[in-house]
Amino acid sequence: FYDHPGLDFQSIVRAFITNTVSGEVLQGASTITQQLARNVFADIGTERTLARKIQEARVAMRLEEEYSKDQILELYLNEVYFGRGVYGIGTAAEYYFGKSVRKLTLPESAMLAGLIQAPETYSPVNDQAAALGRRNVVLDRMAELGMITPQEAEGAKATELKLDITE
């Protein structure tokens, strides 16, 4: 996210090759900025066409010119879907844990981050084991990137998931 200009050209090439070889769409290549462009900043639509992807790329590059990476990430997290009809990180924190996003623990934050990829699949309400597995993947990746220590990752992975669902 922090190392590309709104488009990830390696991912685009990888997805193009994979999808062409398979004859179907198996992989996407949209960055967070492109997803934000599609979902919030332009009436781009959702059909899988080259014209839409070009429009999405143009809006994404414009966003990268106008906003900092941290601003783009904040905008994205405030609109992305977290499953169970919940949109935005603040609402997700309240829904799943009954607390403000600022009071989330590392394991709770990692669980929410893991939901973004497939919110219903990794929902702790639908499948707690899948939610914990995905949370642990996020924690391992954070450690791999040096965002947390391996010891912090292991400690967070050992933490029981305690939901406070507000329906």
Long-range contacts (C-beta under 8 A, 24 or more apart in sequence): 1-31, 1-32, 1-33, 1-69, 1-73, 2-69, 4-31, 5-61, 5-64, 6-31, 6-33, 6-34, 6-57, 6-60, 6-61, 6-63, 6-64, 7-31, 7-33, 7-34, 7-57, 7-60, 7-61, 30-56, 31-60, 32-72, 32-73, 32-76, 33-60, 33-63, 33-64, 33-72, 33-76, 34-60, 35-76, 35-80, 36-60, 36-63, 36-72, 36-75, 36-76, 36-79, 37-63, 39-79, 39-80, 40-75, 40-79, 80-116, 81-116, 81-119, 82-112, 82-115, 82-116, 82-119, 83-115, 83-119, 83-120, 83-122, 83-123, 83-125, 83-126, 84-119, 84-123, 84-125, 94-166, 95-165, 95-166, 96-124, 96-163, 96-164, 96-165, 97-162, 97-163, 97-164, 98-164, 98-165, 98-166, 99-164, 105-156, 105-159, 106-139, 106-148, 106-152, 106-156, 107-135, 107-139, 107-156, 107-157, 107-159, 107-161, 110-135, 110-136, 110-138, 110-139, 110-142, 110-156, 111-135, 111-138, 111-161, 113-138, 114-138, 124-161, 124-163, 125-163, 125-165, 128-161, 131-161, 132-161, 135-161
